[in-house]
Amino acid sequence: MDLAALTPADIPEVMRIERMPGYDAVVGRFTAEEHLEQFASPDACYFGLRDGDRLAGFVIMQEIRAPTVLLRRIAVGEPERGVGTRLVRGVMEWTFETTAAEALKLDVHVDNARARHVYEREGFAQYDEDEVHYFLRIPRARWAEMRDRRR
């Protein structure tokens, strides 16, 4: 499975994954109209990993022209299969190889320990928190260091 840019035709699959049990609390969800607005925005893009006709997982990127790009949402159809890790690595590579971004940031729900573990393992570090989220980021230099170690 390779990271692929998604299109509005993928919205039903994105919504299927967003609406999996428990995801409303830790991942979030958009209506079809909100997804269409994001697809139309020059500051947002969607990527996914396909498993046949279905999406195995997806990611929504926002603020893609800003110095720090926002990984807005990431969700997988079947946790614990490595799809989340492949998505995170793929969007980090896309961000740092195709944009001028200095960093990539995200927030993770305090009850989503599995996701936080993946992000931290991939080089993200916490820079803030509130009652609901931990805020993490990875600078370009840290990503390059982590990438070089994996090679």
C-alpha positions in Angstrom: 0.0 0.0 0.0 1.4 3.3 -1.1 0.3 6.7 0.1 -2.1 8.2 -2.4 -3.8 11.6 -2.8 -7.6 11.3 -2.2 -10.4 13.0 -4.1 -14.0 13.9 -3.3 -15.0 10.5 -4.6 -13.3 9.1 -1.5 -15.5 11.0 1.0 -17.8 8.0 1.6 -14.8 5.8 2.6 -13.3 8.6 4.8 -16.7 9.0 6.5 -17.0 5.2 7.0 -13.7 5.2 8.9 -14.5 8.4 10.9 -17.7 6.8 12.1 -16.2 3.6 13.5 -17.1 3.0 17.1 -15.3 5.3 19.5 -13.7 7.4 16.8 -16.1 10.3 17.4 -14.4 11.0 20.8 -10.7 10.6 19.8 -10.5 11.2 16.0 -13.4 13.6 15.2 -15.6 13.6 12.1 -16.8 16.0 9.4 -20.1 16.0 7.5 -19.9 15.4 3.7 -20.2 19.1 3.1 -17.3 19.9 5.5 -15.2 17.3 3.6 -16.1 19.0 0.3 -15.0 22.3 1.7 -11.7 20.9 2.8 -11.1 19.3 -0.6 -11.8 22.7 -2.2 -9.3 24.5 0.1 -5.9 25.3 -1.2 -4.6 24.9 2.3 -5.8 21.3 2.8 -5.2 17.9 1.2 -6.2 14.3 1.9 -4.0 11.2 1.6 -4.9 7.6 2.2 -3.7 4.0 1.9 -5.9 1.7 -0.1 -6.8 -1.9 0.6 -8.5 -3.0 -2.6 -11.6 -1.0 -3.1 -11.6 0.4 0.4 -9.4 2.8 2.3 -7.3 1.2 5.0 -6.8 4.7 6.5 -6.6 8.3 5.7 -5.1 11.6 6.9 -6.3 15.2 6.5 -3.6 17.8 6.2 -4.3 21.5 6.8 -2.3 24.8 6.8 -0.1 23.2 4.1 1.4 26.6 3.1 2.2 27.6 6.7 5.6 27.3 8.3 4.1 24.5 10.5 1.7 22.2 8.7 -1.2 20.7 10.6 -1.9 17.0 10.6 -5.6 17.5 11.3 -7.0 14.0 11.3 -5.7 10.5 10.9 -7.8 7.4 11.2 -7.4 3.7 10.2 -10.0 1.1 9.4 -8.3 -1.7 11.4 -6.0 -0.6 14.3 -2.8 -2.6 15.1 -2.0 -3.5 11.5 0.7 -0.8 10.9 -1.5 1.4 8.8 -1.2 4.3 11.2 2.6 4.2 11.2 2.7 4.0 7.4 0.3 7.0 7.2 2.4 9.1 9.6 5.6 8.3 7.9 4.1 9.0 4.5 2.7 12.4 5.4 5.9 13.4 7.1 7.8 12.5 4.0 5.3 14.4 1.8 5.3 17.4 4.1 9.1 17.8 4.3 9.9 16.8 0.7 7.2 18.8 -1.1 6.5 21.9 1.1 8.8 24.5 2.7 7.4 23.6 6.2 9.7 23.9 9.1 7.6 21.5 11.2 4.6 19.3 11.3 2.2 19.5 14.3 -0.9 17.6 15.5 -3.0 17.1 18.6 -3.9 13.8 20.1 -6.8 13.1 22.5 -5.6 12.4 26.1 -7.5 9.1 25.9 -5.7 8.0 22.7 -2.5 6.4 24.1 -2.0 4.1 21.1 -1.8 7.1 18.7 0.4 9.1 21.0 2.8 6.2 21.3 3.0 6.0 17.4 3.6 9.8 17.1 6.3 9.8 19.8 8.0 6.8 18.3 8.1 8.5 15.0 9.9 11.6 16.5 7.1 13.9 17.6 7.5 15.6 20.9 4.9 17.2 23.2 5.0 21.0 23.4 1.8 21.8 25.2 -1.5 20.2 26.5 -4.9 21.1 27.6 -7.7 19.1 29.4 -8.5 17.3 26.2 -5.4 17.1 24.0 -1.7 16.7 23.9 -0.1 19.0 21.3 2.9 17.5 19.5 5.2 18.6 16.7 8.2 17.4 14.8 10.7 19.9 13.3 12.2 19.2 9.8 15.6 18.4 11.3 14.2 15.8 13.7 12.3 14.2 10.9 15.5 14.0 8.8 17.4 12.5 11.7 14.7 9.8 12.3 14.5 9.1 8.5 18.3 8.6 8.3 18.2 6.2 11.3 15.6 4.0 9.5 17.7 3.7 6.4 
